[in-house]
Amino acid sequence: MYIVYTFEPYIGIFIDIYLDDIIIYLDILKEHITHVKTILQILECEKLYLSALKLDFLCFKVKVLRCMVDNEGIQVDPHKVDLLMKWKTPTNCDLLQGFLGAVGYLANDIDHV
């Protein structure tokens, strides 16, 4: 994947990449801003563009794939759990398969499932 190759020297140091999402992280604001500038310069040099709709700066919690990530670690998105808890009782095989698929998707991230 081109984006991984492009940012390989920084992955695990101050960025992580999930599919086409770049997450820049660091506790020290001044260093964080320097790293953001570095990534923006690389994007510009490589003629890669960002989606304004997906840009978030100075966040303490971010949604990545199906999880919420913050300085305390990774948690399942509470909205997803809430949807499961409010799921109507399946009344046929297709609805049951849909429900079991949703539960299976989140099962590793929810206690007592």
C-alpha positions in Angstrom: 0.0 0.0 0.0 1.5 3.3 -1.1 0.5 5.3 1.9 2.2 2.8 4.3 5.4 2.8 2.2 5.4 6.7 2.1 5.1 7.0 5.9 7.0 3.9 6.9 9.7 5.8 8.9 7.1 7.4 11.1 4.7 4.5 11.7 4.6 3.4 15.3 6.7 6.5 16.3 4.2 9.2 16.0 1.7 8.0 13.4 -0.5 5.0 12.7 -2.3 4.2 9.5 -5.6 2.4 9.3 -6.6 1.8 5.6 -6.5 5.4 4.3 -6.6 7.1 7.7 -3.5 8.7 9.2 -3.5 9.2 13.0 -0.8 11.5 14.4 -0.3 11.3 18.1 2.1 12.7 20.7 1.6 14.0 24.2 3.7 17.2 23.8 1.8 19.8 21.9 4.9 21.5 20.4 6.3 18.2 19.0 2.8 17.2 17.9 2.5 20.4 15.7 6.0 19.7 14.3 4.9 16.2 13.3 1.7 17.4 11.8 3.7 19.8 9.6 6.0 17.0 8.6 3.1 14.8 7.5 1.5 17.7 5.7 4.7 18.4 3.8 5.0 14.7 2.8 1.4 14.6 1.6 2.0 17.8 -0.5 5.3 16.4 -2.0 3.6 13.1 -2.9 0.5 14.9 -4.2 -1.7 13.1 -1.7 -4.8 14.9 -0.6 -6.9 15.0 2.6 -10.6 15.0 3.0 -11.8 18.1 4.9 -14.7 16.0 6.3 -12.3 13.6 7.9 -9.9 16.1 9.4 -9.8 16.4 13.2 -7.1 18.3 15.1 -6.0 18.1 18.7 -8.5 15.4 19.6 -8.3 13.5 22.9 -10.5 10.7 21.5 -10.8 9.4 18.0 -13.0 6.9 16.3 -11.0 4.3 14.3 -12.7 1.5 12.6 -15.2 0.2 15.2 -13.4 1.5 18.2 -12.8 4.6 20.2 -9.1 5.3 21.0 -7.8 7.6 23.7 -5.0 7.9 26.2 -6.6 5.2 28.3 -6.6 2.7 25.4 -9.0 1.2 23.0 -12.7 0.7 23.7 -15.6 -0.5 21.6 -17.7 2.4 20.2 -20.5 2.8 22.8 -23.0 3.7 20.1 -22.4 0.2 18.5 -23.1 -1.5 21.8 -26.2 0.6 22.3 -27.5 -0.4 18.9 -26.9 -4.1 19.8 -28.7 -3.7 23.1 -31.7 -2.1 21.4 -31.8 -4.6 18.5 -35.3 -6.0 18.0 -35.8 -9.7 18.5 -35.1 -11.5 15.2 -38.3 -13.1 13.8 -36.8 -15.1 11.0 -33.5 -16.7 9.9 -32.3 -13.7 7.8 -32.8 -11.3 10.7 -31.1 -13.8 13.1 -28.1 -14.1 10.8 -27.9 -10.3 10.7 -28.0 -10.0 14.5 -25.4 -12.8 15.0 -23.1 -11.1 12.4 -23.3 -7.9 14.3 -22.7 -9.6 17.7 -19.8 -11.6 16.2 -18.3 -8.4 14.8 -18.2 -6.8 18.2 -17.9 -9.9 20.5 -14.2 -9.7 21.1 -14.5 -6.1 22.3 -17.4 -6.6 24.7 -17.2 -8.3 28.1 -19.6 -11.3 28.7 -20.6 -11.9 25.1 
